[in-house]
Amino acid sequence: MPARPLLAPTASSAAVRTAFLTVKDAADYLGLSPHTLYVWRHRRQGPPSFRMGPRGRVMYRVEALDAWVREQEQADSRSNPALNPLGVRPQERSAPFTTV
């Protein structure tokens, strides 16, 4: 007789499954390769991740991925007009230093 799950899937268990993504799913979500996420994790860059479960699988929260993407947009001068160097008047150079 095949093993049966103890609880039938519910809407809340489906929400829990989609709240956390594996490296492959997170990479698909962000449009990156899983290798890129592994490299970023090793370098302590990229979106926040954590290990979950007895096997220590690397997981990502969907809400953390969304927040990380928003941070990237705000840090990019092309997306954030306040950071655009072309929108600022150039500084005047001071007179060259002369010795007497």
BAMARKOL-981828 format. One line per 4 residues: their letters; for each residue x, y, z of C-alpha. Coordinates in Angstrom, 1 decimal. Layout:
# residues N
A = X/Y/Z  ...
# end
This chain:
# residues 100
MPAR = 0.0/0.0/0.0  1.5/3.4/-1.0  2.2/5.9/1.7  -0.5/8.6/2.0
PLLA = 0.2/12.1/3.2  -1.1/12.7/6.8  -2.9/15.8/5.8  -4.7/16.6/2.6
PTAS = -3.2/19.7/0.8  -5.1/22.8/1.7  -4.9/26.4/0.4  -2.7/27.3/3.4
SAAV = -0.2/24.5/2.6  -0.1/25.7/-1.0  0.6/29.2/0.2  3.5/27.9/2.4
RTAF = 5.0/26.0/-0.6  4.9/29.2/-2.7  6.2/31.4/0.1  9.6/29.6/0.0
LTVK = 11.6/28.8/-3.2  14.4/26.4/-3.8  17.6/27.8/-5.6  16.3/26.6/-8.9
DAAD = 12.8/28.1/-8.4  14.3/31.4/-7.1  16.6/31.5/-10.1  13.7/31.0/-12.5
YLGL = 11.7/33.7/-10.6  14.6/36.2/-11.0  15.5/35.2/-14.5  19.0/34.0/-13.4
SPHT = 20.9/30.8/-13.4  21.0/28.7/-10.2  24.8/28.9/-10.5  24.7/32.7/-10.2
LYVW = 22.6/32.4/-7.0  25.1/29.9/-5.6  28.1/32.1/-6.4  26.3/35.2/-4.9
RHRR = 25.5/33.2/-1.7  29.1/32.1/-1.4  30.2/35.7/-1.8  27.5/36.9/0.6
QGPP = 25.9/38.9/-2.1  22.5/38.8/-3.8  19.2/38.1/-2.2  19.0/36.8/1.4
SFRM = 18.8/33.0/1.7  18.8/30.4/4.5  19.0/26.7/5.0  15.8/24.8/5.9
GPRG = 15.1/21.3/7.0  17.2/18.3/8.0  19.0/18.2/4.7  19.8/21.9/4.9
RVMY = 18.3/22.9/1.6  19.0/26.5/0.5  15.8/28.4/0.4  14.6/31.9/-0.5
RVEA = 11.5/33.7/0.7  9.5/35.2/-2.2  8.9/38.4/-0.2  12.7/38.7/0.4
LDAW = 13.4/38.3/-3.4  10.8/41.1/-4.2  12.4/43.4/-1.6  15.9/42.7/-2.9
VREQ = 14.8/43.5/-6.5  13.3/46.8/-5.3  16.6/47.6/-3.5  18.5/46.9/-6.8
EQAD = 16.1/49.3/-8.7  16.6/52.1/-6.2  20.4/51.6/-6.2  20.5/52.0/-10.1
SRSN = 20.9/55.5/-11.3  18.9/54.7/-14.4  15.9/53.7/-12.3  16.3/56.3/-9.6
PALN = 16.4/59.9/-10.9  17.9/61.1/-7.6  21.0/59.1/-8.4  21.3/60.2/-12.1
PLGV = 24.6/62.0/-12.5  23.3/63.7/-15.7  20.6/65.5/-13.7  23.0/67.3/-11.5
RPQE = 24.8/70.5/-12.6  28.6/69.9/-12.9  30.7/71.3/-10.1  32.9/74.3/-10.9
RSAP = 36.6/73.6/-10.8  38.7/75.7/-8.5  41.5/77.8/-9.8  44.7/75.9/-10.4
FTTV = 47.1/75.9/-7.5  50.0/78.4/-8.2  53.1/78.9/-6.2  54.7/82.3/-5.9
# end
